[in-house]
Amino acid sequence: MAPSGDGFSTRGVHDARADAPANSPARTPIYQSAGWTFADLAQVDAIYERRIAGAIYGSDGNPNLLALEAQVASLEGAPEALATSAGMAAFAATFMTILHSGDRVVAAREVYGNTLRLLGDFERFGVSAVRVDATDPSAVDRALSGGARLLAVETISNPRLRVADIPSLGAAAKRAGGALLVDNTFATPYHCTPLALGADLAMESGTKFLGGHHDVVIGTLAGTRELLAPIRTFAVRAGMVPGAFDAWLAERSIETLAVRMARGADSALELARWLASHQKVRRVHYPGLPDHPDHAIAKRVLQRGFGSMISFEIDGGAAAVDTLLARLARIRLVLSLGGTATTLSHPAKSSHRALSQELRDELGLHDGFLRMSVGIEDVADIQTDLARGLDAL
């Protein structure tokens, strides 16, 4: 009860109270609070020093963030995980913490365009980045021969779906005195746990398959406590961690990750085989196909299937792509991936548009190159939709 004599405004602020339920909610509540109360200064010290569990600020100790981090650490097989405000925030915090002036980063030439651009931003701090064909062991060794602080690759590359031989790359990074950082977004922990294969850090753009519904922007980073501690400190200090609601959305979605990834991978393999036989398709990129250049590696590195991403090429350039899109009834053009619905994206005009024409040509990203994220629909309906579009070419 409020003290007698409290005014109207005071009661409006202080009298919204309820006793904590004796029983637990069916799922984690949303702790939508930027500030937290303390009983006294002794409790402040105890919580700051981690002697008792508690929250300090919206971005430091929030139960929703802690729950998500525990969930991701478990799936990644990691001692610890960090949630960040986006996948690129996880990279930025890692680079800002690990790299120093004069350090070298060796990066796979086939990575998300923003990853390459972010590394370019660090050049003004005296960090040099070298691009390498990560599927060529001798090229990787040559690139690492001058020493490297980090080797950065993607488990399944964006967008040509090349598969990294993580055990070999991890060993090569260690020989050079560096660490292996793996972007595991296309595979997710369902198909690959990079840390178990020799990687030091595993990043997920949780916006994609972990979030799974196109309704949250979030990232995660998994690794040892020793590696993550300074990265966490920087991320919290710089405001690079998600809010409670975004963390709650991601935690909720990860509960169905296994079901969604299994369905998507099964459908993707069937669709890839069908696309490979279609006369209007020039080429299909999918690691589950025997003629994929990394099929043997994929069978060793990936588990429970080959993922839900397919890339394919058609003749006719941008005009043909627009003709295809105009005939599709269910598959939409979405410049992201990982949702429950099957979508298409155009790398040359989205994820890799800021790269020079020379680099896009080197990667084979012409205007007829499409990337498809396979959802959870009935696969026959997606095949029918694709057939409608392709038959119009």
Sequence and secondary structure as in RCSB ss.txt:
>XXXX:A:sequence
MAPSGDGFSTRGVHDARADAPANSPARTPIYQSAGWTFADLAQVDAIYERRIAGAIYGSDGNPNLLALEAQVASL
EGAPEALATSAGMAAFAATFMTILHSGDRVVAAREVYGNTLRLLGDFERFGVSAVRVDATDPSAVDRALSGGARL
LAVETISNPRLRVADIPSLGAAAKRAGGALLVDNTFATPYHCTPLALGADLAMESGTKFLGGHHDVVIGTLAGTR
ELLAPIRTFAVRAGMVPGAFDAWLAERSIETLAVRMARGADSALELARWLASHQKVRRVHYPGLPDHPDHAIAKR
VLQRGFGSMISFEIDGGAAAVDTLLARLARIRLVLSLGGTATTLSHPAKSSHRALSQELRDELGLHDGFLRMSVG
IEDVADIQTDLARGLDAL
>XXXX:A:secstr
   TT  HHHHHHH       SS  SS      SB   SSHHHHHHHHTTSS    BTTBS HHHHHHHHHHHHH
HT SEEEEESSHHHHHHHHHHHH  TT EEEEESSS HHHHHHHHHGGGGT EEEEE TT HHHHHHHHTT  SE
EEEESB TTT  B  HHHHHHHHHHTT EEEEE TTTHHHH  GGGGT SEEEE TTTTTT SS    EEEEE H
HHHHHHHHHHHHTT S  HHHHHHHHHHHTTHHHHHHHHHHHHHHHHHHHHT TT  EEE TTSTTSTTHHHHHH
H  SSS SEEEEE SSHHHHHHHHHHH SS EE SS  SSS EEE GGGTTTTTS HHHHHHHT  TTEEEEE  
SS HHHHHHHHHHHHTT 
